[in-house]
Amino acid sequence: MALFLVKFDLKKRVQLAQMLWLMYWFAVMAGVLVFAMGLFFKIELRKNSELMDNSESHFVPNLLIGVGLLACGINAFGGKICYDSLDSTKFAKWKGVMKPFLISCLIFMVLLILTALFCFMMRIPLQFTLAEGLKNGMKFYKDTDTPGRCYMKRTLDQMQMEFKCCGNNNYKDWFEIQWVSNRYLDFSAKEVKDRISSNVDGKYLMDAVPFSCCNPTSPRPCIQIQLTNNTAHYSYDHYSEELNIWKRGCQQALVSYYGGMLNTIGALVILVTLLEGVVMVGLQYVNTAMSTLVNPEDPESESEGWMLEKTVKETFTDIMAKMKAMSKGGQVEEGEGDAVATVS
């Protein structure tokens, strides 16, 4: 007994084929959109690639680009089949490739589901790679004269201003590193000597942050040095007063930005998966309806279409039986090969 059996006449077959043709081209445009989103996400990641600890974060955008291109190709091919199914003589040439094509569509749907899962799960590894990358990047902030690191200051400053953040976890991260180059320190000055001598590692540490941490919307001129010294500034208490620098850490800001983008892309991929499922089922009905014409020479004759030729249980049993047969066949061939090797 066929699953979800439907009776078709010429009018219904034509309407189904036309509707599917239109849906396939919508699916092509969805593939273009997935490709574009993957490319956009890759570009956004490259903007801050210097602040990431590894290149594995580009796996998901590369996967999206590949999936988008596959979606365009598969759906354009499906649209061509639907267009030719309007004429039974043209459709005859596709009968041999219909089954492999439907299987490839099913595999592609699995790939889409995995892609959506990767989009939703990427937030976790992205958080770790940003945490380590930002930590290392802040250490190189002062190395404006070192080849390979000379642009790190500009990159960090632009990021802090764009994402309205400061430091890795918060602004106090800048207190723990020397972010002013020795080139701009007067080592004969008592203050510089005292700060360096008071530090075990001999670094010039201070309770200050770069200018890019300043909040331009604050009514008070930016206080970026001696942040913990209440006496250094008039009417100031760093424990209670609203500081005029960004309090949010850049790790949180970037993860929130990229995470929101990934959630949007993941939701888009799920919608594309649903669309792919609908057109695949529709194409199965077109295939079975064209293959079961009562009179193949009369295109106006009635036919039957179905989703599965048998019930789900029977179909699953057949698949398992075929897999067992293939497994036994492989074992027999392996045994014959061993026997030939022994004889020789």
KOLROTOR-162953 format. One record per residue (C-alpha): x negated, y negated, z negated; residue in one letter. Coordinates in Angstrom, 1 decimal, m for minus. Each point is the difference from the previous one (the first is absolute). Layout:
N
+--------+--------+--------+-----+
|      X |      Y |      Z | res |
+--------+--------+--------+-----+
|      X |      Y |      Z |   A |
...
+--------+--------+--------+-----+
***
This chain:
344
+--------+--------+--------+-----+
|      X |      Y |      Z | res |
+--------+--------+--------+-----+
|    0.0 |    0.0 |    0.0 |   M |
|   m1.5 |   m3.3 |    1.1 |   A |
|   m0.4 |   m2.8 |   m2.5 |   L |
|    2.1 |   m3.1 |    0.6 |   F |
|    1.4 |    1.1 |    3.3 |   L |
|    1.4 |   m2.8 |    2.2 |   V |
|    1.9 |    0.3 |    3.3 |   K |
|   m1.1 |   m2.2 |    2.8 |   F |
|    1.4 |   m1.1 |    3.3 |   D |
|   m1.8 |   m2.2 |    2.6 |   L |
|    1.2 |   m3.3 |   m1.6 |   K |
|   m1.2 |    1.0 |   m3.4 |   K |
|   m3.4 |    1.1 |    1.3 |   R |
|   m0.5 |   m3.2 |    1.9 |   V |
|    1.0 |   m2.1 |   m3.1 |   Q |
|   m2.4 |    2.0 |   m2.2 |   L |
|   m2.8 |   m0.3 |    2.4 |   A |
|    0.5 |   m3.8 |    0.5 |   Q |
|    0.2 |   m0.6 |   m3.7 |   M |
|   m3.1 |    2.1 |   m0.7 |   L |
|   m1.9 |   m1.9 |    2.8 |   W |
|    0.8 |   m3.3 |   m1.7 |   L |
|   m1.0 |    1.4 |   m3.4 |   M |
|   m3.3 |    1.3 |    1.3 |   Y |
|   m0.9 |   m3.4 |    1.2 |   W |
|    0.9 |   m1.4 |   m3.4 |   F |
|   m2.4 |    2.7 |   m1.4 |   A |
|   m2.7 |   m1.2 |    2.4 |   V |
|    0.4 |   m3.6 |   m1.3 |   M |
|   m0.2 |    1.4 |   m3.6 |   A |
|   m3.2 |    1.8 |    1.0 |   G |
|   m1.4 |   m3.3 |    1.2 |   V |
|    1.0 |   m1.6 |   m3.3 |   L |
|   m1.7 |    2.7 |   m2.0 |   V |
|   m3.2 |   m0.5 |    2.2 |   F |
|    0.2 |   m3.7 |   m0.6 |   A |
|    0.4 |    0.3 |   m3.7 |   M |
|   m2.9 |    2.4 |   m0.2 |   G |
|   m2.2 |   m2.4 |    2.0 |   L |
|    1.1 |   m2.9 |   m2.2 |   F |
|   m0.7 |    1.9 |   m3.2 |   F |
|   m3.5 |    1.0 |    1.3 |   K |
|   m0.7 |   m3.7 |    0.8 |   I |
|    1.1 |   m1.0 |   m3.5 |   E |
|   m2.2 |    2.6 |   m1.6 |   L |
|   m3.0 |   m1.1 |    2.1 |   R |
|    0.4 |   m3.5 |   m1.3 |   K |
|   m1.0 |    1.2 |   m3.5 |   N |
|   m2.0 |    3.0 |    1.0 |   S |
|   m3.1 |   m1.4 |   m1.7 |   E |
|    2.0 |    0.3 |   m3.3 |   L |
|    0.8 |    3.6 |    0.4 |   M |
|   m2.2 |    2.8 |   m1.2 |   D |
|    0.5 |    2.4 |    3.0 |   N |
|    1.4 |    0.2 |    3.5 |   S |
|    2.5 |    2.8 |   m0.9 |   E |
|    2.7 |   m2.6 |   m0.3 |   S |
|    0.1 |   m0.3 |    3.8 |   H |
|    1.4 |    3.6 |    0.3 |   F |
|    3.6 |   m1.1 |   m0.4 |   V |
|   m0.1 |   m2.9 |    2.5 |   P |
|   m1.8 |    2.2 |    2.5 |   N |
|    2.7 |    2.7 |   m0.5 |   L |
|    2.7 |   m2.5 |    0.5 |   L |
|   m1.6 |   m1.2 |    3.3 |   I |
|   m0.3 |    3.6 |    1.2 |   G |
|    3.6 |    0.9 |   m1.0 |   V |
|    1.3 |   m3.1 |    1.7 |   G |
|   m1.7 |    0.9 |    3.2 |   L |
|    1.3 |    3.6 |   m0.2 |   L |
|    3.6 |   m1.3 |   m0.7 |   A |
|   m0.2 |   m2.1 |    3.2 |   C |
|   m1.2 |    2.9 |    2.1 |   G |
|    2.4 |    2.6 |   m1.4 |   I |
|    3.1 |   m2.2 |    0.2 |   N |
|   m0.8 |   m1.3 |    3.5 |   A |
|   m0.2 |    3.7 |    1.1 |   F |
|    3.2 |    0.8 |   m1.8 |   G |
|    1.7 |   m3.0 |    1.7 |   G |
|   m1.1 |    1.3 |    3.4 |   K |
|    1.5 |    3.5 |   m0.8 |   I |
|    3.3 |   m1.6 |   m1.0 |   C |
|    0.1 |   m2.1 |    3.1 |   Y |
|   m0.6 |    3.0 |    2.2 |   D |
|    2.7 |    2.0 |   m1.9 |   S |
|    2.6 |   m2.1 |    1.7 |   L |
|   m0.7 |    2.1 |    3.1 |   D |
|   m0.1 |    3.8 |   m0.5 |   S |
|   m2.3 |    0.5 |    2.9 |   T |
|   m2.6 |   m2.4 |   m1.4 |   K |
|    0.4 |    1.4 |   m3.5 |   F |
|   m0.9 |    3.5 |    1.3 |   A |
|   m3.7 |   m0.9 |    0.1 |   K |
|    0.0 |   m0.8 |   m3.7 |   W |
|    1.5 |    3.3 |   m1.3 |   K |
|   m3.4 |    1.6 |   m0.4 |   G |
|   m1.4 |   m2.8 |   m2.2 |   V |
|    3.1 |   m0.7 |   m2.1 |   M |
|   m0.8 |    2.5 |   m2.8 |   K |
|   m3.7 |   m1.0 |   m0.4 |   P |
|    1.0 |   m3.6 |    0.1 |   F |
|    2.6 |    0.4 |   m2.7 |   L |
|   m2.5 |    1.9 |   m2.2 |   I |
|   m2.5 |   m2.8 |    0.6 |   S |
|    2.7 |   m2.5 |   m1.1 |   C |
|    0.6 |    2.0 |   m3.2 |   L |
|   m3.8 |    0.0 |   m0.7 |   I |
|   m0.1 |   m3.7 |    0.7 |   F |
|    2.8 |   m0.6 |   m2.6 |   M |
|   m2.0 |    1.8 |   m2.6 |   V |
|   m3.0 |   m2.2 |    0.9 |   L |
|    2.2 |   m3.1 |   m0.5 |   L |
|    1.2 |    1.2 |   m3.4 |   I |
|   m3.7 |    0.6 |   m1.0 |   L |
|   m0.8 |   m3.5 |    1.3 |   T |
|    2.7 |   m1.6 |   m2.1 |   A |
|   m1.2 |    1.9 |   m3.1 |   L |
|   m3.6 |   m1.2 |    0.6 |   F |
|    1.3 |   m3.6 |    0.2 |   C |
|    1.8 |    0.3 |   m3.4 |   F |
|   m3.0 |    1.8 |   m1.6 |   M |
|   m2.8 |   m2.2 |    1.3 |   M |
|    0.7 |   m2.6 |   m2.7 |   R |
|   m1.9 |    2.2 |   m2.6 |   I |
|   m3.3 |    0.5 |    1.8 |   P |
|    0.2 |   m3.6 |    1.2 |   L |
|    0.1 |   m1.2 |   m3.6 |   Q |
|   m3.2 |    2.0 |   m0.8 |   F |
|   m1.9 |   m1.1 |    3.1 |   T |
|    0.9 |   m3.7 |   m0.7 |   L |
|   m0.9 |    0.2 |   m3.6 |   A |
|   m3.5 |    1.2 |    0.8 |   E |
|   m0.4 |   m2.1 |    3.1 |   G |
|    1.0 |   m3.3 |   m1.8 |   L |
|   m2.3 |    0.9 |   m2.9 |   K |
|   m3.0 |    0.4 |    2.3 |   N |
|    1.0 |   m3.0 |    2.1 |   G |
|    0.1 |   m2.3 |   m3.0 |   M |
|   m3.6 |    1.1 |   m0.8 |   K |
|   m1.1 |   m1.2 |    3.4 |   F |
|    1.8 |   m3.3 |   m0.1 |   Y |
|   m3.2 |   m1.9 |   m0.8 |   K |
|   m2.1 |    1.7 |    2.7 |   D |
|    0.6 |   m2.7 |    2.7 |   T |
|   m3.6 |    0.4 |    1.2 |   D |
|    0.0 |    3.8 |    0.2 |   T |
|    0.5 |    1.5 |    3.5 |   P |
|    3.2 |    2.1 |    0.0 |   G |
|    1.4 |   m1.7 |   m3.0 |   R |
|   m0.1 |   m3.7 |    1.0 |   C |
|    3.7 |   m0.1 |    0.9 |   Y |
|    1.3 |    1.7 |   m3.2 |   M |
|    0.4 |   m3.4 |   m1.8 |   K |
|    2.1 |   m1.3 |    2.9 |   R |
|    2.1 |    3.2 |    0.2 |   T |
|    0.7 |    0.0 |   m3.8 |   L |
|    0.9 |   m3.7 |   m0.1 |   D |
|    2.3 |    0.3 |    3.0 |   Q |
|    1.7 |    3.1 |   m1.5 |   M |
|    0.5 |   m1.7 |   m3.4 |   Q |
|    1.5 |   m3.1 |    1.6 |   M |
|    2.2 |    2.0 |    2.4 |   E |
|    1.3 |    2.6 |   m2.5 |   F |
|    0.1 |   m2.5 |   m3.0 |   K |
|   m2.1 |    2.3 |   m2.2 |   C |
|   m3.2 |   m0.1 |   m2.0 |   C |
|   m2.5 |    2.7 |   m0.8 |   G |
|    0.5 |    3.8 |    0.2 |   N |
|    2.5 |    0.6 |   m2.8 |   N |
|    0.2 |   m3.6 |   m1.2 |   N |
|   m2.1 |   m3.2 |   m0.1 |   Y |
|   m2.1 |    1.3 |   m3.0 |   K |
|   m1.8 |    2.4 |    2.4 |   D |
|   m2.1 |   m3.0 |    1.2 |   W |
|   m1.3 |   m0.5 |   m3.6 |   F |
|   m1.7 |    3.4 |    0.2 |   E |
|   m2.2 |   m0.6 |    3.1 |   I |
|   m2.4 |   m2.6 |    1.2 |   Q |
|    1.7 |   m1.6 |    3.0 |   W |
|   m2.3 |   m3.1 |    0.3 |   V |
|   m3.1 |    0.7 |    2.0 |   S |
|   m3.4 |   m0.5 |   m1.7 |   N |
|   m0.8 |   m2.4 |    2.8 |   R |
|    2.4 |   m2.6 |   m1.5 |   Y |
|   m1.2 |    0.4 |   m3.6 |   L |
|   m2.5 |   m2.3 |   m1.7 |   D |
|   m2.0 |    2.5 |   m2.1 |   F |
|   m1.7 |   m2.9 |   m1.8 |   S |
|    3.3 |   m1.1 |   m1.5 |   A |
|    0.7 |    1.1 |   m3.6 |   K |
|    3.6 |    1.1 |    0.7 |   E |
|   m1.1 |    2.3 |    2.8 |   V |
|   m2.8 |    1.5 |   m2.2 |   K |
|    2.3 |    0.5 |   m2.9 |   D |
|    2.6 |    1.8 |    2.1 |   R |
|   m2.5 |    2.3 |    1.7 |   I |
|   m1.8 |    0.8 |   m3.2 |   S |
|    3.3 |    0.8 |   m1.8 |   S |
|    0.9 |    2.6 |    2.6 |   N |
|   m1.6 |    3.5 |   m0.2 |   V |
|   m0.2 |    0.3 |    3.8 |   D |
|   m1.5 |   m3.5 |    0.4 |   G |
|    3.0 |   m1.2 |    2.0 |   K |
|    1.5 |   m3.5 |    0.0 |   Y |
|    3.5 |    0.7 |   m1.3 |   L |
|    2.6 |   m2.7 |   m0.8 |   M |
|    3.7 |   m0.3 |   m0.8 |   D |
|    0.7 |   m1.5 |    3.4 |   A |
|    1.6 |    1.0 |    3.3 |   V |
|   m0.5 |   m1.0 |    3.7 |   P |
|    2.0 |   m3.0 |    1.4 |   F |
|    2.2 |    2.4 |    2.0 |   S |
|    1.6 |    1.1 |   m3.2 |   C |
|    1.6 |   m3.4 |   m0.5 |   C |
|    3.7 |   m0.4 |    0.3 |   N |
|    0.6 |   m3.1 |    2.1 |   P |
|    3.6 |   m0.4 |   m1.2 |   T |
|   m1.2 |   m0.6 |   m3.6 |   S |
|    0.5 |   m3.7 |   m1.1 |   P |
|   m3.3 |    0.1 |   m2.0 |   R |
|   m3.3 |   m0.2 |    1.8 |   P |
|   m1.5 |    3.4 |    0.3 |   C |
|   m1.9 |    1.3 |   m3.0 |   I |
|   m2.3 |    2.7 |    1.4 |   Q |
|   m2.9 |   m0.2 |   m2.4 |   I |
|   m0.2 |    0.5 |   m3.8 |   Q |
|    3.4 |    1.6 |    0.1 |   L |
|   m0.3 |    1.4 |   m3.5 |   T |
|   m1.4 |   m3.1 |   m1.6 |   N |
|    2.9 |   m2.1 |   m1.3 |   N |
|   m2.3 |   m2.9 |   m1.0 |   T |
|   m1.3 |   m0.5 |    3.5 |   A |
|    3.3 |   m1.3 |    1.3 |   H |
|    2.4 |   m2.5 |   m1.4 |   Y |
|    3.4 |    1.4 |   m1.3 |   S |
|   m0.9 |    3.5 |    1.0 |   Y |
|    0.6 |    3.4 |   m1.6 |   D |
|   m0.8 |    3.0 |    2.2 |   H |
|    2.0 |    2.3 |   m2.2 |   Y |
|    3.3 |   m1.8 |    0.2 |   S |
|   m0.3 |   m2.3 |    3.0 |   E |
|    1.1 |    1.0 |    3.5 |   E |
|   m3.3 |    0.2 |    1.8 |   L |
|   m0.2 |   m1.7 |    3.4 |   N |
|   m1.8 |    2.9 |    1.6 |   I |
|    1.6 |    3.1 |    1.5 |   W |
|    0.6 |    2.6 |   m2.7 |   K |
|    0.9 |    2.9 |    2.2 |   R |
|   m2.9 |    2.3 |    1.0 |   G |
|   m0.8 |    0.5 |    3.7 |   C |
|    0.3 |    3.8 |   m0.2 |   Q |
|    3.6 |   m0.3 |   m1.0 |   Q |
|    0.7 |   m2.7 |    2.6 |   A |
|   m1.5 |    2.0 |    2.9 |   L |
|    1.6 |    3.3 |   m1.1 |   V |
|    3.3 |   m1.7 |   m0.2 |   S |
|   m0.4 |   m1.6 |    3.4 |   Y |
|   m1.2 |    3.2 |    1.8 |   Y |
|    2.4 |    2.2 |   m2.0 |   G |
|    3.0 |   m2.1 |    1.1 |   G |
|   m1.2 |    0.3 |    3.6 |   M |
|   m0.5 |    3.8 |   m0.3 |   L |
|    3.5 |    0.4 |   m1.5 |   N |
|    1.5 |   m1.9 |    2.9 |   T |
|   m1.9 |    2.0 |    2.6 |   I |
|    0.9 |    3.3 |   m1.8 |   G |
|    3.7 |   m0.9 |    0.0 |   A |
|   m0.3 |   m0.8 |    3.8 |   L |
|   m1.7 |    3.4 |    0.6 |   V |
|    2.9 |    1.7 |   m1.8 |   I |
|    2.5 |   m1.8 |    2.2 |   L |
|   m1.9 |    1.0 |    3.1 |   V |
|    0.0 |    3.6 |   m1.3 |   T |
|    3.8 |    0.0 |   m0.3 |   L |
|    0.3 |   m1.4 |    3.5 |   L |
|   m2.3 |    2.7 |    1.3 |   E |
|    2.1 |    2.6 |   m1.7 |   G |
|    3.2 |   m1.3 |    1.6 |   V |
|   m1.4 |   m0.1 |    3.5 |   V |
|   m1.6 |    3.4 |   m0.4 |   M |
|    3.4 |    1.5 |   m1.0 |   V |
|    1.6 |   m1.8 |    2.9 |   G |
|   m2.5 |    1.3 |    2.4 |   L |
|    0.6 |    3.5 |   m1.2 |   Q |
|    3.7 |   m0.4 |    0.8 |   Y |
|   m0.9 |   m1.3 |    3.4 |   V |
|   m2.3 |    2.9 |    0.6 |   N |
|    2.5 |    2.7 |   m1.1 |   T |
|    2.9 |   m1.7 |    1.8 |   A |
|   m1.9 |   m0.1 |    3.3 |   M |
|   m1.2 |    3.6 |   m0.4 |   S |
|    3.5 |    1.4 |   m0.7 |   T |
|    2.0 |   m1.3 |    3.0 |   L |
|    2.8 |    2.4 |    0.9 |   V |
|   m0.9 |   m0.6 |    3.6 |   N |
|   m3.5 |   m1.3 |    0.5 |   P |
|    0.8 |   m1.0 |    3.6 |   E |
|    2.9 |   m2.1 |   m1.2 |   D |
|   m1.3 |   m3.0 |   m2.2 |   P |
|    3.6 |   m0.7 |   m1.1 |   E |
|    0.5 |    3.4 |   m1.6 |   S |
|    0.2 |    0.3 |   m3.8 |   E |
|   m2.8 |    1.1 |   m2.3 |   S |
|   m0.8 |    0.4 |   m3.7 |   E |
|   m2.7 |   m1.6 |   m2.1 |   G |
|   m1.3 |    0.8 |   m3.4 |   W |
|   m2.7 |   m1.0 |   m2.5 |   M |
|   m1.1 |    3.6 |   m0.6 |   L |
|    0.8 |    3.1 |    2.0 |   E |
|    0.5 |    1.9 |   m3.2 |   K |
|    0.7 |   m0.8 |   m3.7 |   T |
|   m2.8 |   m1.5 |   m2.1 |   V |
|   m0.5 |    3.3 |   m1.8 |   K |
|   m0.2 |    2.0 |    3.2 |   E |
|   m2.3 |   m2.6 |    1.6 |   T |
|   m2.3 |    0.1 |   m3.0 |   F |
|    0.0 |    3.9 |    0.0 |   T |
|   m0.9 |    0.0 |    3.7 |   D |
|   m2.9 |   m2.5 |   m0.5 |   I |
|   m1.4 |    2.1 |   m2.9 |   M |
|    0.3 |    3.2 |    2.1 |   A |
|   m1.9 |   m1.7 |    2.9 |   K |
|   m2.7 |   m1.2 |   m2.4 |   M |
|   m0.4 |    3.5 |   m1.4 |   K |
|   m0.2 |    1.5 |    3.5 |   A |
|   m2.7 |   m2.6 |    0.9 |   M |
|   m1.9 |    0.9 |   m3.2 |   S |
|    0.1 |    3.7 |    0.7 |   K |
|   m1.0 |   m0.6 |    3.6 |   G |
|   m3.1 |   m2.0 |   m1.2 |   G |
|   m0.9 |    2.8 |   m2.4 |   Q |
|    0.2 |    2.6 |    2.8 |   V |
|   m2.2 |   m2.0 |    2.3 |   E |
|   m2.5 |   m0.5 |   m2.8 |   E |
|    0.0 |    3.8 |   m0.7 |   G |
|   m0.6 |    0.8 |    3.7 |   E |
|   m2.8 |   m2.5 |    0.1 |   G |
|   m1.7 |    1.6 |   m3.0 |   D |
|    0.4 |    3.5 |    1.6 |   A |
|   m1.6 |   m1.2 |    3.2 |   V |
|   m2.9 |   m1.5 |   m2.0 |   A |
|   m0.5 |    3.3 |   m1.9 |   T |
|    0.0 |    2.1 |    3.2 |   V |
|   m2.6 |   m2.3 |    1.7 |   S |
+--------+--------+--------+-----+
***
